[in-house]
Amino acid sequence: MSIFTEAQAKAILDKVIALSKADEITAYLSGSAAGNIRFALNNVSTSGVVENTQLAVQVAFGKRVGTATINEFDDASLERVVRRAEDLARLAPENPEFMPAIKAQKYTPSPTFSESTAAIDPEFRAKVAADSIAACKAENLVAAGFLEDGQGFSAIANSNRNFGYQKETSFTYTCTVRTEDGRGSGWVIRDLKDASDFDASRDVRTAVRKGSASAGAKALEPGKYTVILEPAAAAGLIGFMMGFFDARSADEGRSFLSKKGGGNKIGEQVFGPQVNIHSDPWDTAAPVAPWGNDGLARTRLPIVDKGRIANLEYSRYWAQKQGKDAVDFGNILMAGGIKSTAELIEGTEKGILVTRTWYIRLVDPQTVLLTGLTRDGTFYIENGKIKYPIKNFRFNESPVIMLNNIDELGKPVRVSSDEVGTMVLPPMRLRDFTFTSLSDAV
């Protein structure tokens, strides 16, 4: 069994805490059951379920810290993992940035669990693959996609009588649709809280339309263009940038948020006035656990307010050193307008629609200059309509500059980023986006 109830998790953690002879102990118990199905060339290739449960124990003697993990939960195993962590702590050098175990916290549960997502079974996954493939076959297109769903729990406890328990679910679907000759490619991603909101036969139509429409792409000269970034395309860039919202790297001069002469840019105007970003663990569109690093309770926080930096993330150590409160965002929620991507297109005289940004790499951390490629559906817009497909570009652009060149923001939707996880972002029309060269990839 990989999903423990709150009572089961607390019983195990209580035993672990009682077993320790160290000055302090913190224990983390987590479990998950993740299902998936993968299809390619209009056929299912793999499917499966992976279950795992793990206990991590961290103890300290003074500033000497030891950590050990185990996935067995009988009494003998629990004692063994505690003793192993204690043995390692006695051997470890003192940690100059050691922080003691947190005091008891008050956690307000967040709505991270969905019954419809937890109820997904092999039949559901098979139908997703079948519906995706059928929609593509009907148009003589080729589908390749992946559905991954999961449910899990996290529990934390320490020798200061802190305890927390949270259940969560996840659901991510992606599908790439190509023409049989490989000259056209479309793509769709759906990152959802509730599986009941998903219909593969409906949602794959986005990729089907783009796959068909992107064949026979024309070449445009590289340069600066007005662009419309769909939320998934913006996620790769903004997610990368949000990784720099760390107070320590800013204070130490290693970030675009570093201030000349020392310190950071909290309170300064860094972006255009349309930019408003906040974090809220209880946001129903993209909730996250009510605790973050070290188990500290999270709270709702402004991050960027009308273009001004309102908050940065502070580790417990750096917060203590700087006389600040520790801060952990959890999720990234960007405000926008009410228009869909299609409505933004209708209001565009000339520009480029970007479905996806890919293979993004950092060029300069001081400006967050990024380079990457467009792919899976890039189109030229003229007089409010998609005129024709265009060849993909390599771009060199900073999301900092990008968010100073906003023309209009659309209605935010839930997306995900490899860098920061769950986000809510709007589609955005931007001026002077820099494309540096052409790419032959579709």
C-alpha positions, 0 to 999 in steps of 0.5 A: 500500500503506497497511500497512507491515511493521516492516522497511519502516517502519524502513527509511523512518524510518532514511532520514528520521533520517539526512537531518536536519541539525537538532539532533534529529529525531523521525519518525512513520509511520502507515498505515490501511485502514478499511472501512465500510457504512452502512444506513438505512430498511432499505436499504444507502446507502453502503459503501467503503474508505479507505486512507491512509499518512502521515509526520510529521517534527518537528525542532528547532534548540535550542527552535525546532521545525518539523513537516511531513507527507507521504504520498510515500516515495521518496528525493526526497520524504523529503528534501523533507519533512525540509528543509521541517520544518527551514525551518519550525523556523528561522522558529519562535519558541522554545517555552518548554515545549520538551522534547527528544526522548526517549531510547531506550525499551523497548516491550513489544508489546500485543495490539492486532491481530486476524486476524479483524478484519483479514480483514474484506472487502466480503462480511462487511460486506454480510452484517452489513447484510443480517442487521441489516435482515432481523431488523428487517423480520421484526418490522416495524421499521426499521433504520439502522446503521453498521459501521466496521472497520480495520487499521493500523500506527504507527511512531516513531523519533528521533535518539536511536535510539528505535524502535517499531512496532505494528499494530492493528485496530478494529471498531465496530457501531451500529444504531438500530431504530425502529417504523414510526410512529417512536414507539419506538426501540432501540439497540445498540453493539458495540466489539470487538477480534475480529470473530469475536465478532460476529454481527449477527443475534444482537447486533441483537436487543437493539435490536429488543427495545427498539425494539418495547418502547419505543413508547407511552412514558409520562411520569414526573415529573422528579426524583431516581431510582435508575437503571441505566446500561448500560455504553454509557450510563455511557461518555459520562459517565465518559469526559467526567470522565476528560478532567479527570484531567490533573495540570496542569489540577488543579494550576492550579485548573481541575479538580474534582481541584484542591486548595484552596490549590494542588496536586491531589487525588492520595491523597484520597478523591473517589469511593465505595469501590467505585470502582476504575479502572486503565490497562493497555496489555496488557489483553486486553479493551481493549489499546492501543499500548505508547507514548503522548505523545511515544513514552514507554513506557506501563505498568500504573497504578492511577488510582482505588483504592477511591475514592482518586485514585492517579494523574493524567496528566502531560505530559513538560513538566509532569512535569519542572516538578513533579518527577514522572514523565510519565504517559499512561493509554492506556485506562480499565478500571473494575472491577465485579461479576459480574452482567449488566444483566438481573440488576441489574434483577432486584434493583431495587425501583423505578428507571429503565433508561437505554440511552444518554446523548446530546448531553452538554455540560459545565455546570461544570468544577469539579464536572464537572456535565454535562447531556444526554439519554436516548434509544433505550430508557428504561424504568421498573423495578418489583419487578425487572421492566421495567414500561413504557417512559417518555419520555426525560429531560434530566439534570443530573448529575456523574459525580463525585456519581454515583460516590459514589452507587453501589448495585451494579456489574455485569460490565464490558464493552468500550465506547468514548468520544469523549473517551478512546477505549477503556474497560471499564465495568460496568453500574451501579445508582445512587441519586439520579440527577437528571432535570430535564425531559422530552424528546419525542425518542425 
